[in-house]
Amino acid sequence: MGFRRQNKKPPFRTNWCKTNFYRKGGFYMEVRELMNPSVVTIEPTASAALAARLLSRHNVGALPVCGEDRRLRGMVTDRDIVLRCVAAEEDPAQVPVRDIMTRNCATVSPGDDCREATRLMAAQQVRRLPVMEGDKVVGMLSLGDLACCQQYDMEAGAALSEISDNVHRVRSMEH
């Protein structure tokens, strides 16, 4: 089958208060506390059509592309399918995900600071980051996850503003 669903819960932390309240002089929340541990992945050999169905069925905006060894190879988004497959007049049933995916994706670890994750999203112009533990994808962190946490709504808003600002600049250069 072309996809794999991973349901892993983050490990329970008994020393949460000690590690998270005042690290580096301020409130610290780890990525594992906001990430979605339920990840749907797709193989590089699967079709763009299957990727589109999975995105729709699971109501997600991106799928990590993992090989048989379960290592991250890239990410495929609905935008990748539209721009690199449909707009190019290719048949989504015939185009493998490896041909349209984004390679060399930015990632975070479960123990990373959520503020750093928002800065990384803004710098990389992405709305979602795969959460990696070693070589394995253990979750996804989205801008929406960060915005839902009142502690990071300002950072998430700033990251979204930077991402959107870049889109407006690119569009104005095209016209």
Summary of the structure (lengths in Angstrom):
residues: 175
radius of gyration: 17.1
end to end distance: 43.1
largest distance: 55.2
contacts: 534
relative contact order: 0.17
helix: 42%
strand: 25%
